[in-house]
Amino acid sequence: MGTSRTLKAGAALLLLISFLGVGISQTPVVKKRIAVFSFEDKTNHKNRWWSGQSVGEGMADMLITELVKSGRYQVIERQDLARVMEEQSLGLSGAVTQESAAKVGQLLGVDLAVIGAVTEFGWSEDNMGGSLNQKGLGLGLKTTAATVAIDVRMVNTSTGEILSAENVRKKESKKGLSLNSKEFDFENRDKFDDSIAGKATRAAIDEIVHKIDINAGGLVWQAKVIKADESVYINAGAASGLVQGQQLLVFRPGEELIDPDSGLSLGAEESQIGVIEVVNNTVGNGRASACKIINGSGFQRNDIVRLK
């Protein structure tokens, strides 16, 4: 009898946990939008990525890949970033300033811009003993070390404020026999990943992702109205994690407040003007949504949309 009651209680508990779990899993998780600019290469420029890219471009692409794989962010596509940079007469692979990153980020509707520079990407050797020559080959014991350092800044595009400035430096080494082979002579992605240079780079990228997680967590997600008539179209959709039936608040920005000393935006006064509901989150391959009006009127382009 006691066993039967225990089983029934256990079944009821499992049913409750299952019910709660379903409820939690169905809660929409909206992704912050991020733009990663190519990192400036401040090294000696002797090393190139296997694809022919500069070291700065290659590391920025690695970061983009990891952010996309995490599933936590909507990362702006490289061609969209290049288009806006060109329209603003800014070089995609050169030095990107805090101000230009914020400006481009605002035009693209992103929450966070990541800019930076590769300051170290090199290797060193320490001989551990004698060597012998066989047919001109130098064979000996040594320790080979690879060092990667990246200065990275994360910019709140709404205000132009630098949320975090970090120097990420990683070092990997190995000991053993060597035939005077350079650890930076890699031909493809697999060889790079297996090298100590690849392992140091991977560790640096992983740390940057962690720091982005910390800083992006404090940002308020927002989107903008693209156009409004009978329906309201916004520049966020399924790719951002929005779901059909989700209600959103709409705000009208007032006059922008500009810091007279720095020239940076301090935001603007806002007033809530209505509520909309997502009815189609697949517009533009999931990059935009069509919404119906729940209440309010007079919606217009560039009105700000936030989670309810």
N, C-alpha and C positions, 0 to 999 in steps of 0.2 A: 504493500500500500504506500509506504514511504517512498519507495523507489519510483512508483508511478507518478506521485505528486512531483518528485524531483525532476523527472523527465518532462512532465508537462510545463513546469516552471522554466526549465531550461529551453524548451521549444518556444515558449512565449517570449523569453528574453532574446533568443536568436531572431525571432520575427520582428521584435521591436528594433533591434540593432540593424537588421536588414532594411527595415522601413526608414529609419533615420539615415542610414548610409545612402539609400537611393535619393533621399531628399537633399543630402549634402552634395552628392555627385552631380545633381541636376542644377545646382546653383551656378549661374554663369560666371566665369572668371574672365574679366576683361583684360586684354593685354595692353601694356604700355607700348607706345610707338617710339622707336629708337632709330636714329640715323648715325651710322658709323662712317666718319670721313677717313680717307686714306691717311695713314700716319706719315709724317715727314721723316725722311731718311737722313739722320745726322751722323751716320757712320762714315767710313771711308769710301763707301759705294763700290767696293771691290766685289762684294757678294751679291748675287742675283738669285731670285726665286727660280725654281725649276721651270716655271711657266714663262720666264722672261720678265716678270714684274720686278719692280724694285722691292727691297726688303720691307719698306713701309706699307706698300700696297698689299704684299703677300700676308703680312701679319694682320692687317685690317680685315682682309678676307677670311682669315682663320677665325677672328673674333666674330664676324658676322655669322659664319657657319655654326659656331658654338651657341650663339644667342638664338638662332633659329631652331637648332636641335633641342634647346631647353624647353621650347614650347611656351615660354612665359612672355615672349615679346613679339610684336609685329615689327619686323625690321624693314626699313625703307629699301626698295630695290636700287641697285647700283645705277641703273639707267635713269631712274627718276631723279636721283641725287645729282648725276652728271648733267641732266637737262637743266635743272634749276641753277646749278653752279655756272653753267655756260650762260644762261640768261642774265645772271648777275655779274658776269665777266669775272668769275673767280676760277682759279685753277683747281682741278679736282685732286691732283697729287702734290700740290705745293703746301706751304704753311697755311693752315686755316686758323683764323683768329677766333677768339671768344665771341666777338661781335658778329663776324660773318657766319659763324656756326649757328648763332641764335637767330639771325635773319633768315637763313636758308631753312632752318628748322621750323620757324613760324610759317613760312610759305608752304612747307610740306605737311604741316599739321602734326609734327612730332612732339613728344613730351621731353625727350632727352637727346642731346647731341653728344657724341663721343669723339674727341679730337686728341691727337697726341703725336709723339715723335719717338722713333727708335734711336736711342743714344749709344747703345752697345750691341754689337753682333759680331763676336769674334772668338778666337780660340787661342790657346797657349799650350806649350808642351814643357814638361820637366823630365829630363833624362834621369833614369833610375840606375843606370849601370852602363857597362861597356856595350859596344855594338860590333858586329862583324859584317864584312862586305862579301857578298856573293854575286858575282857578275854585275857589279855596279849598284846593287840594291843595298840600301842602308837598313839593317835589321837590328833592333835593339829594344830594350825595355824602357818604357816611359809612361808618364801620366799625362793624358790629354784632357783639357778642360774647355768647355764652351760656356760663354757668358752672354746672356740676353738682358737688355735693360730697356724699358719703355716708360717714357713720361706720358701720363694719360690724364686728361681733364674731362669732367662730365659737366655739361652746361644745361641748365634749366632754360629751355627755349622760350618759355613764357616771360621770363624776367631778364634773361641774359646773364644770370648769376652763375658763377662756377660753384657747383655743389661740392666738388671734391677734386683735388689735384694730388696725384699719387706718382711715386717713382717705384715701378715694379722691376725688381732685378732678380734673376734666377741663374744658377750655375749648376752644371752637371759635369761629371768627370768620369774617366775610366782608366784602368791600368792594364798593361799587357804589351805584347809584342806589336811592333808596327813596322810597316814597310814604307815609312815616310809618306803615308797617305793623309791627305788633308780632310779633316772632318767636315769641311764645308763644301766639298766637291760632291754634292748630291745631284742626281739626275731626275728624280721623280718623287712623288709624295711618299711612297713607301720607304724609300731610302732615307728621306728626310726624317720621317717619324722614328726610324730605327736609330738615327744618329744622336749623339749627345746634344748637338745643336737643336735637333727637333724636340728632344725631351725638355731642354731648357725653355724653348719657345712655348711648348705646350703648357708647362707649369706657369709661365708668365700669363698666357691667355686665360687659363683657368682662374688665376687670381683676379684678373681684370673683370671677368664675368661675375665673380663673387662680389667685387666692389660695386659693380653696376646693380646687382640685386639689392644691395644695401641702400644705394642712393635712389634708385627708381621706386623703391617701396614707399618713400615719403612723398612722392609726387601724386597730385590729383589727376586722374584720367579725365581727358576732355577731347571733344571733337568739335567740328564746325559745320554749320549749315552751308550746303553748296548752293541750293536754290529752294524756293518755296512757292507753291501755287496751291492746288488742292491737296497735294502731298508735300511733305518736307523731306528733302534729300540731305543726308549728312555724309561726311567723308570717313565713315567707319562702318564696318560690316562684320560678316562672319570671320574674316581674317583677324579682326580685333577681338573676337570672342563674343560679339553681340548676338543675341538670339531673338527669334520672332516672339512678339508679345512683351518684350522688355520695354519698360517705360523710362523715359529720360527727361531731365529738366532742361529748359532752354533759358539762356540768359542773354541780355542785351548789354554789350560792353559800352561804357561811357568814354569820356575823354581819357586818353592814355596819359599816365603820369610818368614823366621823364626826369631822371635824376640830373640836376643841373651840373653836377661835378663830373659824373662818369658818362653821362649821355645814355645810360642804360634804362630800359623800361622798368618801372616799379609796379607795373600792372595797371589796372583801371577799375574805376567804380563800376559795379554791375547791378542789374536789376533783373529778377526773374520775370519772364514774360509768358511762360506757358509750359505745358507738358505734352510730349509726343510719345508715340508707341511704334516700335519697329514692326513692320508688316512684311518686309522683304529684305533680308540681310545678305542677299547674293548679288546685288547690283555691282557691276564692274568687277566680276569674279570675286565677290566677297569683300571688296575694298570700300564699298559704300552701301548705304541702306536707304530704302524708302520708308517713310514713317507717316502714320496718320496723326491728326491733331486731336488730342484729348481735351485740352482747353488752351485758351490764349488765341492770339491773332497777330497779324502783322509781322510774321517771321520773315527774315531776310538773310541774304548771304553774309557769312562771317559771324552770325550769332553763335554763341558758345553753347555746347551741349555737354552735360555731365550726367553721371549716374544718379538715379533717384534714391 
